[in-house]
Amino acid sequence: EREIRYFTDTQRGSSGSPVLTDDWVVCALHRSSRQVDVKFQGKTSAHVNVGTQISAVLADLAERSPTAHDEVRALP
């Protein structure tokens, strides 16, 4: 699965921003927001955010540019 959905507040122009776990680990890149009708934590929400999982981003980078992928993976 390439896509992740989440309810964190975002603003227009946030596409490409990192999506973080509660432990501040990058898990995705923000892509868009979609209208939905869903209950989350007992509240009705009209929007859900959508991001591309970072594992999918890294896999694509490895295929397109192995050198760049190796540089990114070498970062602490």
Order of alpha helices (4+ residues) and beta strands (2+ residues): beta-beta-beta-beta-alpha-alpha
